[in-house]
């Protein structure tokens, strides 16, 4: 059931959206944080939108679409069904803004409004008391990504001369981890070169953004219900790929009790696909297209992918679970094929040993 206040769906300011929720948890099944940190990408467009809003003297509010949340079993926590990309990007934006304010001494200690704004910005991304331990309000679906957010917070607390290597990431990092860092660096660079906001009016700009940017906040009782609402409304967020849509169809067809299992299957598939070391194969839609082509005995276009799997699953939760269960094993086979150019599964996937006729033209492995 949709939660309302005085018979209305709440419309919250940016500051209220974050501070009214102690923790905004990204469910395990959510896709990676993937907004593009470039002038033409989603982050650049967001900064331009904020710049236009701040510069419009006749605009006191800027509606940034809806976010969809649902209740969690943990007290004080809400699951983010739709709004991950915006929530994380704005969290990083506020951290970068606070770094810019601090490094340019923009807070007048004798101005109560400045002091209150500084505190309000801090409270948007940390539920801990200002000046004490950082407690991120947005919790990722990957503990390593949470550590990156903590590192970005630490980076936001020091001067420019101290942070040359603070955001360097080593080892095998995920797309989310890499994007978090790239977005932080991109936003801060845009603030420093004053291509978005003028330094002299920066505090006024931040006050207008924290108070005037608004979200329609839809809160549902459970994940299945929230996903059904999400499937029926148009949101400002990143356009879903065919793989994202198919994943949502799977989740809509299973019980909430199966969400964690389906999430684990999808995550394992993604890990295996990342092991192919080929960008095209790392997108789940390639594997889903491959499997659909094998089922049909002929190539299927990406445009027909969602319809194929929608028809396949139908109204059957059993088929949805079977598809989810099968994806990690099939991903291992694809990784094996990509790495060894072999048409036969390796010993590590002996559970998938049926002889399936596959035409080379169905694969299009990009070597």
N, C-alpha and C positions, 0 to 999 in steps of 0.2 A: 504494500500500500504506500502511496505517495504521502510523505509527511508535509503538512502545511502549518503555517502560523497565522492565526486569525482568519482562516479560510483562504489564505493566499500562499503561493509558492514564494519562499524568501528570495529577495534580490539583495545580495550582500556586496559591500565595497571590497576592494582587494584586501584591505587590512582586516575587515570582518571575516572574510572567507578563510584566511589563515588562522586568525586568533580565536575564532569560534570553534575550531576543531583542533584538539590537542595533537592528534596524529592523523595524517592522511596517508594511508598505506596503499602502495601499488600492489595489486594482487599478483601472485606468481605467474598467472597465465597472461599477464599483459605483455605487449610487445616491447622491444627495446626503446629507450629514449633516443629519438632519432631526428630531432629538428636540426636543420642545416644551419651552421654558423657562417653565413655569408650575407652579403648585401642583398642578393637575389633570393636567398633562402628564407625559411619561416622565421628565423630569429631576426634577420634584417628587416623583414616586413613588419614584424611586431614592433621593433624600435621606431620604424617610420610611422606606424599607427599611433604610438604613444607620443611621438613628436608632434604629429598633427593635432592630437587631442589637446596637448599642453598649449600649443600655439593658437588654438581656436578660442578666442575670448568669449564667444557666445555659447560654448559647450561646457556644461558643468558635470556631465556624466558621459561615460563611454561604456556601452554594454559590450562585453567581450564574450557573448554567447552564454551557453549553459554548461554546467558541469553536472555529472551524475555520480552520486555517492550511494553507498548502501551501508547498513549497519554491520558492525563486526562483532565477533564474540568477545573481543577484548574491550574493556571499559575505556572510554575516551578515544577510541579509534574508529575511523570510517574508511571503507575501501573506496578507492577511486576507480570507478568503472569507465568514465570518460572525463578527460581533463588532465591526464598525466603530463602530456607535453607542455601545456600551458602552465600547470602548477610548478613543474620543475624549472621551466625557463624563467618564470617570474621570481621564483626563489633565488635562482642564480643572479638575476638582474638586481634584486634587492641587496644581495651580498656585494656585488660589484659596486652598486651605488654607495653602500656604506663605506667601502674601501676608498672610493673617490672622495667622499665627504671628509673622511678622516685624513687622507693624505694631502688634501687641499685646505684643511682647517676651516671648513665652511660652517661649522657649528659655532654660533656666538654663545658663549656660556652665560651671558647676561640676558639672552632671549629665551623666555620660557617656551615659546612656540618651537624654536629650534631644538631645544632639549627634548621636548615631548615627541617631536617628529623623529629624532634620532632613536628614541626608545621604541616608538611604534614600528619603525623599520626593522629593528632588531627582533622584536617580538613576532614579526611576520614569519621569520624562518627558523626561530628557535623558541621552544616552549619553556626553556630554562630561564631563570632570572637573569636579567641583563648583567653582564660582567662575570657570570658564573659559567658552569659547564654547558657546552653546546649540546642541545637536544633538538635535532632536526624535526620539524613538523611533517615534512614529507619523507616517508620511509620507502626505500626502493625494494624491488623484488629480488635484489641481488646484494648480499652483504658487502661484497667488494665495492659495489657502486655507492653504498652508504658511506664507506670509508673515503671515497673520492669526494662526496659532498662535504664530509668533515674536513678534508684537506682543503677544499675550496673555501670553507669558512675560515680555517687557519690562515690561508693566503689573504683573505679579506681583512685580517686584523693587523697586517704588518705593512711597512712602507714599501714603496716600489723598489728601493735598492736592496731589500732583503728577500725578494720573492723570485729571483731569477730562475731557480730550479724547483720551487715548491710544488709546481703542478706537473713535473715530469713523471710520467708513468712508465714503468718497466714491466717486462714479462708479457704473458698472454692476456691481454685485456679485452673486455667485451666492447661491443659497439656503444652501449650505454655509457661505460666509463670514459671512453675516448671522447664521445660527444659532450659529456658534462664539462670536461676540461676545455675543449675547443670553444664551447659556448661562453664559458666564463672569460676566457682570454679575448674572444671577439667582442663581447659586450664592453668589457673594461677598456679595450682599445678604442672603441667608438665613443666612450665617455671622455677619455683623456684627450682625444683630438677635437672634442667639442662639436662633432658633426651632427649630434643629436640634440643636445641641450647645452646652452650657454652656462659657463661656470658661475657667472654672477647671479643667474636666476635659477640655479639648480635646486636649491632648497624649496623654492616655491613650486617648481616642477614636480618634485617628489611628493610634496603635500597634495597636489592636485591628483597625481597618479594613485596614491594610496587611498585617497578618499573618494575619487571620482570614477575610477575603473570599477565596473560592476559585473557580477556574475549572477545568473539565474541558477540557484542551487537546488537540484532535484535529488531528494534523498528517499531511497526505497528500503523495504524491509530486508530483502535478500538479493543475492547476486543474479539469480535467474530472472527475477522480476526486473531488476535494473538493466540487464542486458536486453530484455525485450523492449523496454522504453528506449534504450539507446539505439536499437535497430530501427526505430520508427521516427526518429527525429533527425534533423540535419544539424550538424555541429560545425563550429568554426575550425576544429582541430584538423590534423593531417588527414587527407583523404585516405581511406583504408584501401590497402591492396587486396587483391583477390584472396591471398592467403589469410589476411586478417579477417575478411568476411567469412571465410570457411571456418576459421577457428571460432568465431562468434556463433556460427550455426551449430557447431559441435557443443559449445557450452550451453546454448539455449535448449538443447535437446536432452541434456543429462541433469540429474538431480544435483543440488548443491553439495551433497555428500561426496560426489564424484569429481568435484572441481579440482581438488588437490591432485588426484591421480591424473586427470587429463592435463593439468598444468605441468606435472612432472614429465609426461610423455612428450609434450610439445617442447619443453626445455631440452630434453635428451636429444630429440630430433635436431634442434637448432645447434646444439653442441657438435653433433656429428657432421652436420652440413658445413659448419665453420671449419672443420678439419679438411675440407676439400681444397682449401686454399685458392678457390676460384670464385670470384664475386658473384657470377651469375648463378652458380650452383648453390651458393649460401642462402639464397632467397627461397623460403619454403615453397613458394608457388611453382618453382621449377620441378621439385619432387612431386608435388600434387598434380602438375600437368603430366609428368612422366607416367605416374600411376594411372591417371585417367586415360591416357593414350594406350597403355597396355590393356586396360579393361575393355576399351572400345575396339582395339585392334587397328586403330588408325590415329593419326595425329589429331589433337584437339587444340584449338587456339586458346590463348589466355582469356579472351573475351567470353568463352563458353565454359570456363573453369568453375565459376560459382554455381551456374545452373546444373552442371554435371553432378557436383557433390551434394547440392541441395536435393536433387532428384534421388541420388543414391541413398542419402540418410533418411529422406522423407520425414516421417513422424516417429522414427524408431530410435529410442535411446540406446538400444543394443547395437545398432549399426554405428551410431556415433562413437560409442566406446570402442568398438572393434577397430574403427578407423584410427582413433587416437592411439590405441595399443599397438597398431601395426607401424605407425610412422617412424619410431626410433629404429626398428629393425630395417625398414626400407632405406632409411637415411644412411645406415652403416653400409648397405650394399652400394648405394650411390657413391659414397666416399671411397669405398674400395675400388669401384670402377674408375673413378676419377684419378686416384693415386696410382693404380697399377694397370690401367687400361685393359682390365680383364672383364669378360662377360660373365664370369663365374663368381659367386659369393665366396668370401674367405672363410676360414674355419671359425672365425669369431661370430659369424652369423649363421651357424648351422641350423638354426630354427627356421630359416627361410631357404629351403633347399628344393622347393618344387621347381620343376623345369618350366619356366615361363618364356614362350617365344618372344623375343624382343628384336625389333628391327632397328638397325643403326640409325635410320632416319627419324625414329621416334625420340632419340636421345639428344642429338645436337650438343654433345659435350664440346665446349669451346677450348680446344687445345691451341 
